[in-house]
Amino acid sequence: MIAGFAAGGVLVGLIGCKTTGEPSREADPAFAREVVTYPSREPPGTIIIDPGSHFLYLVQGGGQAIRYGVGVGGEGFGWSGLATVHAKQEWPDWYPPAEMLQRKPELREHMAQLQSGLGMVGGPENPIGARALYLWQGNKDTLYRIHGTNEPWTIGHNVSSGCIRLTNDDVVDLYNLTPVGTNVVVLATATPAAVTQ
């Protein structure tokens, strides 16, 4: 008997056991978008990215910010500094780097020859998600991106590729609140110890 009553009414067996089943495909609620107290010297409208804590802050007035949970790819730890949002795009196309196509050859079946090379047309199946913000320093592309994801369970984690990813709902919200020219501060952080998928 796994769980039940023995003679005399005493409960025996496994109590409170649960199977783990499939891992959640939803974002961790600890990384849900919310308004938080966030004193900052930066003016309202500035984006501050803290890759080490897996949060992005959109500074508001009165010592508050909208805090978004983020997933951080290897590229997200590789650059820090000041930038501006140079361009924004809805449902951006995705152009994986050659190294990624070598590492994951199965991606090629989802690629097509697009205007700027081999890539995937923007849309719900595209890993770049619903929106992207492209960060530049002066007239130079930093190659650092803030983008959505079709893998919300990666929010709050270090992931194998990409820069800074938000849920699609959150990146749409940020996109709508962020004009081109917005200042972005990316805080320096230590290199992550582990990557999860």
Secondary structure, 3 states (H helix, E strand, C coil): CCEEECCCCCEEECCCCCCCCCCCCCCCHHHCCEEEECCCCCCCCCEEEECCCCEEEEECCCCEEEEEECEECHHHHCCCEEEEEEEEEECCCECCCHHHHHHCHHHHHHCEEECCEEEECCCCCCCCCCEEEEEEECCEEEEEEEECCCCHHHCCCECCCCCEECCHHHHHHHHHHCCCCCEEEECCCCCCCCCCC
